[in-house]
Amino acid sequence: MLVYKKTTTIICILAAVTFSALTSMSSDHDDHHGPKNLKVLPKHIPHELLHKVMDDWSEALGVHCNFCHAAGDNGKLDFASDAKPEKNMAREMYKMTAKINTKYFEGKKDSLSMVIGDIKCATCHRGSPHPDEVKLAPDMKNHGPEMMHHDGTAPAKPDSTGK
């Protein structure tokens, strides 16, 4: 009788532990099932590539994740939320650069159908969330960005003869 009670107790404890483990795994699985609310990036984008894209964008604008992503009720970032207008602006800017790359720079699509090209966020933003706030080097104050060489340097100023 004592062996029966011990066996029953052990089986009940193992069942409880197994149930706990399985329910926590299923909720983790749901959380990491994949990104939600992707509207311009491929829905099947690998997790690592999504993070690389987001890191590239945040570096190009000199911002952190919370610039585009709103905090949820739990205080953590709700990546699926569209609460911040900056997130939709990022989508529009992504579509714009894809169009420019396709139309003017022979941009090609990669295996995920993302356009690859020379024009990127950093082309205009240069580490600033608002391109019109990009600070020009002191020798560029009299030249607009359109007067810059492709490498970001200013053209040589003409000498007194105009050459």
Secondary structure, 3 states (H helix, E strand, C coil): CHHHHHHHHHHHHHHHHHHHHHHHHHHHHHHCCCCCCCCCCCCCCCHHHHHHHHHHHHHHHCCCHHHCCCECCCCCECCCCCCCHHHHHHHHHHHHHHHHHHHHCCCEECCCCCEECCCCHHHHHCCCCCHHHCCCCHHHCCCCHHHCCCCCCCCCCCCCCCC
